[in-house]
Amino acid sequence: MFETKQYLENLLKSKNIEVSSRRQVLFEQFANEEFNVETVKLIKEKQKIMMDKWLLKNKIEDVLAKQIVIPNATVGKAYHATLDFEDLIFVEFDNLKQYGLSFNFESKTIEGDPSQSGDFKIKMKFNVLGEEDDVEPHVKTLSLVINANPKSLWKNIPSANGRDAEWKIENFWKDDQISDFQPLGDKHIVVSSKRGRSHANVGSFREDDYGFKHFEDNGWSVVCVADGAGSAKLARQGSKIACDAVIEYFSENLHEEKLNEFDEIISNYHDKVGEDASQKLSHFVYNNLSKAAQFAHHNIEKFAAQSENPIKDFHSTLIFALFKRYNFGYAVLTFGVGDCPIGLLNKDMSNVKLMNWLDVGEFGGGTRFITMPEIFNSEKFSSRFGFTLIEDFSYLMLMTDGIYDAKFIVEANLEKLENWKAFIDDLKGNNEDQAAVSFDSSNREIANQLSAWMDFWSPGNHDDRTLAIIF
C-alpha cells in the first residue's frame, strides 16, 4: 500500500499536480483502489525487467568491448594459457582443435600442442550471468597468433649436396655429423660432432673435429677436440689436421723410456718423495704435450704450404687430454688453445676442475688458434698445460664453444660445480625436448642419443657442436 501511495505521489508531482490537504482522504482512497494497486505493482515489475535487461546488455557489451588477449603460441611447444574474464556462464571457441588446442571452461585455459603457424581469427561464443539457458550465445572475435617453430625456419642443406667423390676430396669435405661410442681403456667414450644450424642453413661445412685413441701396450688414452674458425675458409681441414696430428704424435712418441720416466715421476709425486717431484712433473707435462701441440702446428703449416694457401685459412682451436690409470688413481694431462673447455668431475661429483683456461679475450675476438706461431713464444704458453692426479672421475669432458656458449654462457660458470651438475642433468633428460643420454656402458644407442641431444635449441647459438665425454 505504501509503495502504491508513494509511486502515485511521485507520478502526480512529475505532472506538477499538488494534492491539497482537503483532498488527502480522497487520495488515500484512490491509492487503495485495487486497480491502482495492481497497476503500480505491474509497472514496478516491468521496470525491474527493463532494468535487468539493460544491465545484461551492458554486461554483454562490456565483454564485447573488453580486450581479451590470447598469449602467442609456438608450433611444437606445449601451450597453456589462462584467460581473463568474469561473470560468464558459458564460453566456447570455434575450431580450436584444428590448431591442436582445446578450451577448458572450468580452469579458463586454452592448452595443447599447436600444430600450425599463422595469425588466426577465432570466434568466442559466450553467455553472461543472468541470461536464460536458451538464449543464443553472443560472438566475439579474438586473435590467435601461433609462431612457427624457430627450428623449422632453418634449412638443412647437405654440404656435399650431390657432389661426387673427387669434389669432396678437393674441398676437404667431411660428414655433416658424426658420432661414436667406444671403450677407452677401463673407461668409455661417447662423442658427437654436428654441423651448426648456421652452416646447415647455407649448405656449408662442419668445421669441428675430434679424435681419440687408447694405447693397449702402455695404458694411456688420448682425446682431442678442435673447432675450426668460421672466418677461415679451410678451417674444416685445419681442425682435422690438428686432431690427426695429436693422435699421430702420441702414437709415435709414447716410448717406453719416456713412460718409465713418467711412471717414476708420478709415483714420487703421489708419495711425496723428493722435493723436486712436482717440478719434474711440470717439466714432463710441458715438454711432451708442447711437442704434440707444436707437431699439430707444423703439420698444418706444412699442409698450407703444399696446398699454396695461407696458414690463417686453416685457423683452428685445439684441446686434448692424455690420461692413464695407476693403482693410486688417474693421471690427467691437458693442453688447450682457444675457447674450448675441458672439465673433470670427480667420482661422486662433489668437485669439478676446469683443466684449461680459455682464450676468450677481454673483449670479443680474443680467441687464439693452434695455427698462430706466436702462442708458442708467449710467456703464457706454459699456462696452457694442465695436470691433476685424481682417485677416480665420473666424467671427463671436452667441448667446443657450440656447447659451452649455449649451456654455460660465460667462462666463470665453468668454475661452478652447480653448473656442471645442471649440465649433467640436462644431458640425462632435464631439458625442454626431454632428450636424454643414458650413460651406461651397455647402452648401444648412446651415440645416437648424444647426437639427438645436441639438436637442442638455444637462441643465438647456432655454431658447430662437438662434445666428447669419457665416463
Secondary structure, 3 states (H helix, E strand, C coil): CHHHHHHHHHHHHHCCCCCCHHHHHHHHHHHHCHHHHHHHHHHHHHHHHHHHHHHHHHHHHHHHHCCCCCCCEECCCCEEEECCCCCEEEEEECCHHHHCEEEECCCCEEEECCCCCEEEEEEEEEEECCCCCCCCCEEEEEEEEEECCHHHHCCCCCCCCCCCHHHHHHCCCCCCEEEEEEEECCEEEEEEEECCHHHHCCCCCCCEEEEEEECCCCCEEEEEEEEECCCCCCHHHHHHHHHHHHHHHHHHHCCHHHHHHHHHHHHHHHHCCCCCHHHHHHHHHHHHHHHHHHHHHHHHHHHHHHCCCCHHHHCECEEEEEEEEECCEEEEEEEEECCCCEEEEECCCCCEEECCCCCCCCCCCCCCCCCCCHHHHCCCHHHHEEEEEECCEEEEEEECHHHHHHHCCCHHHHHCHHHHHHHHHHHCCCCCCCCCCCCCCCCCCHHHHHHHHCCCCCCCCCCCEEEEEEC
